[in-house]
Amino acid sequence: MKAFGQTITVALSLFLLSCGPGMVAEGGTGGTGITTGTLQGYGSIFVNDVEYDVTDAVFLRNGLPASNGEDDYSVGEVITIRGKVSGDGKTGKAEEVVYKDLLKGQVTDATPDYIRVLGQDVMVDGKTVFDGFTRLDRIQGRYVEVSGFTTADGAILATNIKVKSESEGESEISGLITAVGSDNSFSIGSLVVEYSTFPGGTPGVGQVVEVKIDAVISDDRVLALEIELVDSEEYEEETRIEIEGLVTAFDSITDFRVDGFRITTDSDTRFEDGTSADLGVDARVQVKGDIDMDGFVHAKEISIKVYTPDNEEVEVVATIDDLNPGSSAFLILGL
């Protein structure tokens, strides 16, 4: 049975890796674009408020074919869709749907507000989906898969946290190399990764890597089994880009970054649910625009996404355990 996300309003608080802007190639795209954001719902697939027809789409999950198509994806996971969007911006047709987790490993610290996995602080907000559990402070020692956005200081804002079984307890991390040691090691945030071989010879600060972990030495130090470099993708000029994420660097309202994409605005850029004054490091935004000749995403529209205690929600993804049609109620995870 397929588990769907059900939004429950209650009175309590609760990198996909970007490919980066890459290089700009010559020529147009014939309407093909890239959309990165959280999966909002099914039927088709809804991402960034666009309904995508996925009838003919290729589905990839952590680099492997997703044999069950959209059924292998969960609400709140950050996915990237390559395809075409209609002129009204409300519907599209997906050619490829791709998911890659940011983090997979054992929870070594768990509080009501955050967890720690492989030395990474994993935070939540009012839109984080808890997949298979209801309370963050009860999953210490469990294995989890985390999807979300990387903050400016290297922490993770989770959009989906999924509890995995003990047999699925492999560990891996994707992220930006923030420091290089002299002892065959490098750092992703506060996690030190030891290695015997590195693709291309030696690591460099600013490289994006995917690391499969052979052994956990301590809470913030691991030994790598396999390391893969993530190359920047080349986008043609006028490629349509729609991206949800956090502002990771901010020089001005005409030059800032969202998950590796460099964004620029002008007087025609429309702002929703806020103004340009709300832009800054770690602001959560949804940007729609086109790649310009300099490789920037020229933003046509920017939505400010703020989830405060006043509009906070808990989203629980689980199989329905019991139905009571007479009272318009159902039971999931004891709720």
C-alpha positions, 0 to 999 in steps of 0.5 A, a space after each residue: 500500500 502506498 504511503 501518502 503525506 497527510 498534513 496535520 495542523 497541531 498546536 506544537 512545534 516541530 544538497 539534493 545536491 545542486 548540480 550548480 550553474 555549470 558552464 553556459 553552452 550555445 543555443 536555446 532549449 526548446 522549452 526543456 528545463 530543470 526543476 529542483 524542489 520538494 515533492 509536494 504530492 502525487 497523482 502525477 508529481 507535484 514539485 514547486 507548485 507544478 504538476 508533472 505528467 510522469 507517464 514516460 519519465 525515467 526514474 532514478 533513485 540514488 543512482 539506480 533505476 527506481 523500479 516502482 516509478 513514483 511509488 518509490 518516492 516520498 513526500 518532502 524528498 528533494 527531487 530534480 525533474 528534467 522536462 518541459 513546463 507549459 506556458 502558464 507554469 502550472 503543468 509540465 511533462 517530465 523526462 527524468 525524475 532524479 533523487 539523491 539523499 544528502 545523508 544516510 547513517 545512524 543517529 548519534 544524538 536526538 533532541 526535539 529540535 535536531 538530530 546528529 548523523 555522521 557529525 552533521 547537525 540535521 535541523 527541522 522546520 514546520 515542513 519537515 516530513 517524518 517518515 515512519 516515526 512521530 518524534 525526533 527525540 525517539 530515534 537515537 540509535 536508529 538508521 535514517 536517510 535524510 533529504 533536504 538543503 545544506 545551510 551556509 555553515 554546512 548543517 542540513 535543513 531536513 525536508 524528509 527524514 526516513 527511518 531505515 531498518 537495521 539491514 539497510 544500515 549503510 552510511 553515506 554522505 554527499 557534500 562540499 569539501 570544506 577542508 583538506 587534512 595532511 593525513 589523507 583526510 578531508 572534511 565535509 562540515 564537521 565530519 572528517 573523512 579518511 581515505 586510501 585513494 581519492 579520484 583524480 589524486 588529491 581532494 580540493 576545497 570546494 569539490 562536491 563528493 559522494 562518499 560511501 562509508 566503510 567504517 565509522 571511527 567516531 561520531 565525527 570521523 569515518 573511513 571511506 569505502 568509495 568516493 565519487 566526484 560530482 561534476 557540475 552540469 552544463 546548462 544552455 543559455 535560456 534553460 528554464 530553472 526552478 529551484 527551491 533551496 536555501 541562500 548559501 551565499 549573499 553578496 547583494 540582491 543581484 548576486 547570491 547563491 541557492 544550492 550552488 546556482 548563482 542568482 541575479 535579479 532586476 527591477 522586473 523580478 516579482 517577489 511573493 510572500 515577501 520582498 527583496 529585503 527578506 533575502 539573506 544567508 539561509 533564507 528559504 526561497 523558490 526561484 524561477 528564471 532562465 540561465 543567462 549568457 553569464 551562467 546566472 539564473 536570471 530570476 523572474 520570480 522569487 517566493 520567500 518560504 518562511 515556516 514559523 510557529 504561527 504557521 508550523 505544521 507536522 507532516 507524517 508519512 505512514 501507512 494507514 492502520 485503521 479506518 473509521 468511515 462513520 467518524 471521518 477518522 483514520 489511525 496512523 502510528 497511534 495518532 
